[in-house]
């Protein structure tokens, strides 16, 4: 009898552990929704900000880019770091041609909400995929170039 009771207790503890772990994983996972459904961000404003970031990158105006970024990003908003990031994609981008598309989404993760813009842009010699994340204050919180 004691063995059956120990088995039941072990099974119950295991089930509780799995439920707690699954719940923690669920809340840690990012939740996405279309930015047009957001109660925090305005889709047109985020798209305009994404275009402004690209304009600053194209003009190599890193001081303005730094001014629109969160403090944690300030160190990488300089010519040297941006030139390194750009060179990882191609040494010669050529002249900017156009923004081909912008897709936006709202991401909620661990109690933080961000607007993410995925931008396809054409340059003379290469097509670039940018990823920008903006915090709730519409400050640039993340920048990716592919």
Steps between C-alpha positions, in 0.01 A plus 500: 500500500777743587662437161175581317463820697862600427442434130186716499680782681791478253259510205311798645826688565616422146173626353516819705861554388407452133203739529713767672781460243255517208338812644838668548604415144170631364541835675866529395419438133440808286140569401455667164209681343454723201590859582168622363337321797730668754367721777856626567643586156379677188595300191554807278722662762716188536533471121604867484759444773639200312534719191675766707751244632579395143541865398749552785690183407515606134616851592748354753342733754586291803453785748133524404472122509655499847253768614201286407639184667472370855803561720617138471534543121695827516842330500441325168352800319828620355670486163740219589238258634248580227764460227587158647133396498453621143820330380378163635228517237701653214801725456324702230129567542485766232243778502172462683215418264178447697321344793331200344282396794442550871335239719422586861403304807459553873703269722425444868763313697565487873281800569658721234330612182681599182409592146710313246540613138640267236614707204615384157707767326674506163841647439689518174704185569315316776161439656494562875266369769481723805340411830421785738341473844354804674411514868177649635661847496572445128874492563709269280573199721647260244641518149586212269644507148499196271 
